[in-house]
Amino acid sequence: MIISARELNRATLGRQLLLEREPLTVADGLRRVVALQAQHPASPYVALWNRLAGFSPSELDAAFSGGSAVKATLMRITLHAVHAEDYPAFRAAMQPTLYASRLGGRFAAAGLTPSDADALLPGLLAFAGRPRTSAEMQAWAGERVGAERRDAAWWGLKGYAPLHHAPTGPPWSFGHRPSFVTAGTAGTAGAPGPDSPTPTPTPTPTPVPVHASRAVDPYALRTLVLRYLAGFGPASVADVAQFAMVQRAPVRAALRALDGAVEELRGPDGGTLYDLPGAPRPPAETPAPPRLMAMWDSILLAYADRGRVIPPEYRPLVIRRNGDVLPTLLVDGHVAGVWRPTEHGVEATAFRPLPPAVWDGLAEEARSLTAFLGDREAAVYSRYHHWWAKFPEAEVRML
């Protein structure tokens, strides 16, 4: 079966709940979209506002405080919000990447080794049995490796160890000064409700390892691959590897082991794509409403081929060289510009001419977003406004 570029776009939008806001709980919404980028405290909230009908920020607050949603370093060595039941397999699948990235670099340059991490981890996890600030964790590390190696040790361990961010709030559940708690101690994950969607069949993952290891956990990786395809498919080997920042060879091996649980399609460029049998693929002509996407929204970063959602000529405008991914206008399923809140309202910058009906739809979204942000953080993302001076000439409207 051959699938067109526009059909791929609609498949992504449908599975990411961007064709229509759906009446799901936060827990069920997180399972459907797999993971939400969470570098900025507000972004998971804005992401769910775009996807869930009647979503209130207090619902995500409750999920974080109750433990059914967790925030941790996961895919692409980046902060993500995920369902607590997904965390163990996702982290186990990321183990080799976390090993290579966090037990090298500054950690190794300070003369520390994976064996040192192996020795430090049990005590660190015991110390973080209740929420600890970065300063407390640094002090703990300094007492064990010396003041001169304290910062390097904590730099490596905070990304490598199975730690969750502990809610600190307000205006969102997490601030810019994080606290940490050992995975599994922040709360109890909620059980699926009677109206929960039927879960994707997945292999049973092994427990989250707490020792320094570069070994690939094949069961955990297969789980991650299946969850990724459910939320972002159809996709290529390169797409899966990009999403998680894992090597392509283990991804290929996982797909081979899943023979029968996945099917092959032919992409618009003739390449092989993989998907779950029977997964929804809306027709190419399915309407896609305008959306005001969060910074670092997952659909902008989940594929090796960013052209599924971002026109190539706009990619350097919205994904900056330092890694910032700006809040974007999504028009007919593709990035068409950026937005930012100002004291006068939501300012939209369109990189191409937009029809009046689209502007009307964006204005309606802007009114809803302004009400959603309310008293929490009306000037969300204001620290990134310096990028707006670097855009080429474009149409700017106050919505």
LINDAKA-V737490 format. One line per field, one symbol per residue. ss: DSSP state (~ for helix, > for strand, _ for the rest). psi: psi as a letter, one per 20 degrees, with the letter a starting at -180 (. if undefined). burial: # if it has 16 or more other C-alpha atoms within 10 Angstrom, else .. A space follows every 50 residues. Layout:
ss=???
psi=???
burial=???
This chain:
ss=_>__~~~~~~~~~~~______>___~~~~~~~~__>>_____~~~~~~~_ _>____~~~~~~~~~~__>>>>>_~~~_>>>>>~~~~~~~~~~~~~~~~~ ~~__~~~~~____~~~~~~~~~~~~~~____>>~~~~~~~~~~~~_~~~~ ~~~~~~~~~~__>>>>____________>>>>__________________ _________________~~~~~~~~~~~~~~~__>_~~~~~~~~___~~~ ~~~~~~~_>__>>>>>_____>>>>_______________>>_____~~~ _____~~~___~~~~~~~>_____>__>>>>__>>>>>>>>>__>>>>>> _____~~~~~~~~~~~~~~~~~~________~~~~~~~~~____>>>>_
psi=ppprghhgghgggghjkjhppqmqrgghgghgigqppkgphhghghghhi hppkpphhghghgghijiqqprodpkkqpqprphhhgggghhhighghgh hijbchghhjjqrhhgghhhgghghghkirpqrggghgggghhhiqhijg ghghgghhhhqnqqppphariahqainqqqqppiiiappqqqrhjqqpqp pqqoqrqpqkqoqjqpohgghhgggggghhiirqqrghgghggilrqhgh gghghghjphiqqqrprhjirpqqrppjqpnqqhjpqoqqqnqrqkqhii jiqhniihhophiigihhorhjipoqpqpopkjqpjarqqqriiapppop irpqqhhghgghhghhgggghghcjgmhkqjhijihhhijqrprppqo.
burial=..#.#################..########################### ##..#.#..##.###.###########.#####################. ####.##..#.###..#..##..##.###.###...######..#...## ##################...####..#######.##.#........... .##.#..#.####..###############################...# ##.##..#...######.....####...###.....############# #####.####....#.###.....#################...###### #.......#..##.##..##.##...#####.................#
